[in-house]
Amino acid sequence: MNVTLPGECWAITDHSAGNQRQALALAEGLGMPVRHIVLNPRAPWSWFSPRLALGGRLALPASQRATYASPWPDVAIGCGRSAALFTRMLRGYSNGHCYTVQILDPRIDPSHWDTVIAPRHDRLTGPNVLQPLGSLNPVDDAWLKDGRDACPALEDLPRPRVGVLIGGPRKGLAIDASYAQPLIERLLARRRVEGGSLMVLASRRTPAAVMDRVNTALADIPGLTWSGPDDGNNPYPGVLGWADRLIVTPDSVNMLSEACAVGCAVQTLVTAPLPPKLARFHASLREAGMLHDLDSEPPARQHPLRETASIIATLRQRILAT
């Protein structure tokens, strides 16, 4: 039986949905009361976070300073470079009482935190560094069942039900209308052979031009397209829960990690060289048999990538040992 951890846990993030999902998945898994705090450092701290700690709470706009104040938490989990400044400073503010955790490479010595969790493709090492293959997330059997229960109408779509997760551009990688066209062509070609339905979801980063092309091309295809809140509630958990196969654009470690946690086959379309860190992540997934080319014949099922529970268990042990 897990020993209940005492006190409160702060999950500190910026507004990035991916950072929030990772921090909250880890924080909620510890079983402590969780307080989610969104903090935005001012310049010059925002330029040099988390290196520049001089000035302390002056890094925050006046409107946020009351949020980041004592009583300090027993555990603080940050995700992203901005959050790393505030988890780093908590060690001193709490006189070492707060156990500090930072998700993703903070780009300075990891010894500034009690534990750093950085994916293997970041190549960060140290005695306090945990290295999952992918990103932390809440996807497990119970989460997928909740997704199916929340979107029962998706069960009636013709099979195979193919989920398509579309991200957006990032440095060194274009996800734009020119990328969308070959993706659409391959989706339609495969459907002509096997039938079924397409469940297409945009992310916050997806350019409008991409979804315009998708909506036009797939207007007569069974399934759904979701471009944003104007289309209603995001059916993302339902799509993952009901999908027989998932197709994910290559840009997002978070989206690929969550897709690979489902247990169905996951495919991607890569049309240009990937940035080095992202290429290492793709290679690791392919070596593990968890990611396949869109033009390949994938397996019906594959072993799910579920690392969050083991990371939570290891972190609990570390916290209890302090």
Salt bridges, closest charged atoms under 4 A:
ASP74 OD2 - HIS97 NE2 2.79
ASP114 OD1 - ARG91 NH2 3.27
ASP122 OD1 - LYS277 NZ 2.93
ASP141 OD1 - ARG306 NH1 2.86
ASP149 OD2 - LYS145 NZ 2.86
GLU194 OE1 - ARG190 NE 3.20
GLU194 OE2 - ARG245 NH2 2.68
ASP244 OD1 - ARG159 NH2 2.36
ASP251 OD2 - ARG205 NH2 2.48
GLU258 OE2 - ARG21 NE 2.75
ASP293 OD1 - ARG286 NH1 2.96
ASP295 OD1 - ARG186 NE 3.21
GLU297 OE2 - ARG190 NH2 3.25
GLU307 OE2 - ARG120 NH2 3.98
